[in-house]
Amino acid sequence: MGDPPGRPYQGLNISSKKMPMNIKIEFIGFPVIYDLFPEGSHPYTLPGDTLSQLIKNLVAHNDPRVKESLLDPGTNSLDPTIQIMVNKKLTPKDQIQKQKMQEGDQVTFLKLLAGG
């Protein structure tokens, strides 16, 4: 019955390596990158599990305009005019580093625009 002593979990694939997850991303108010991410949500494979890793991945593996659109050039951190929603819930700025992602999540980047 079960695994012999000293060999627990034999046959199970237990790994600390995270598998990529499939999510959907959307950009609202980012005309500079609409040719890369037109209106609507787009499938995206995330090789991590946090919102912070998503931002880093988008910046590192896409056109430089994505970095220019998402990051503040003075601080190299998320532009303060950007809000992020995960599954239609606003993510507080102080939670972005810790916000865990799940398979199938919908992430929306909102650029707050001023004008009249």
Residue pairs with C-beta under 8 A, 6 or more apart in sequence:
3 9
3 10
3 11
4 10
18 47
18 48
18 49
20 45
20 46
20 47
21 45
21 46
21 49
21 101
21 102
21 103
22 43
22 44
22 45
22 46
22 103
22 104
23 43
23 44
23 45
23 46
23 54
23 101
23 103
23 104
23 105
23 106
23 107
24 41
24 42
24 43
24 44
24 104
24 105
24 106
24 107
25 37
25 41
25 42
25 44
25 54
25 58
25 106
25 107
25 108
25 109
26 37
26 40
26 41
26 42
26 106
26 107
26 108
26 109
27 33
27 34
27 37
27 69
27 108
27 109
27 111
28 108
28 109
28 110
28 111
29 110
29 111
29 112
29 113
30 37
30 69
30 109
30 111
32 65
32 68
32 69
33 63
33 65
33 66
33 69
36 62
36 63
36 65
36 66
41 106
41 108
44 54
46 53
46 54
46 57
46 101
47 53
47 57
48 54
48 56
48 57
48 101
49 100
49 101
50 97
50 98
50 99
50 100
50 101
51 84
51 86
51 91
51 96
51 97
51 99
51 100
51 101
51 107
52 96
52 97
52 98
52 99
53 101
54 101
54 107
55 70
55 78
55 96
58 66
58 70
59 66
59 67
59 70
59 71
69 79
69 111
70 78
70 79
70 82
70 109
71 77
71 78
71 79
72 78
72 79
72 80
78 84
78 93
78 96
79 111
80 93
81 111
81 112
81 113
82 109
82 110
82 111
82 112
83 90
83 91
83 109
83 110
83 112
84 90
84 91
84 96
84 107
84 108
84 109
84 110
85 91
85 107
85 108
85 110
86 99
86 101
86 105
86 106
86 107
87 105
87 106
88 106
88 108
91 99
101 107
